[in-house]
């Protein structure tokens, strides 16, 4: 599968994507690697994403996941 969304990782291991001309924070460890069709995840601030037709798509917003230490 070819991914049509431009994504990159910063030196602090944060994943970002260019979605609809905007730089969007995808997450850190919660981002599946490698990305494949149908992959879905929620980042630490509650943004939900899914790969649909080779594009990373914002699916909405939810309560951030709880962290258990």
Residue pairs with C-beta under 8 A, 6 or more apart in sequence:
1 36
1 37
1 54
2 54
3 35
3 51
3 54
3 55
3 56
4 53
4 54
4 55
5 17
5 18
5 19
5 54
5 55
5 56
6 17
6 18
7 15
7 16
7 17
7 18
7 26
7 35
7 56
8 15
8 16
8 17
9 15
9 16
10 16
13 28
13 29
14 25
14 27
14 28
15 25
15 26
15 27
15 28
15 31
16 23
16 24
16 25
16 26
17 23
17 24
17 26
17 56
18 24
19 56
19 57
19 58
24 47
24 58
25 43
25 45
25 47
26 43
26 49
26 56
27 41
27 42
27 43
27 44
27 47
27 49
28 43
28 44
30 41
30 42
30 43
30 44
30 65
31 41
31 43
32 39
32 41
35 51
35 56
36 51
37 51
37 52
37 53
37 54
38 50
38 51
38 52
39 50
39 51
40 48
40 49
40 50
40 51
40 59
41 48
41 49
42 48
42 49
42 62
42 64
42 65
43 49
44 64
44 65
44 67
45 64
46 61
46 62
46 63
46 64
46 65
47 58
47 61
48 58
48 59
48 60
48 61
48 62
49 56
49 57
49 58
49 59
50 56
50 57
50 59
51 57
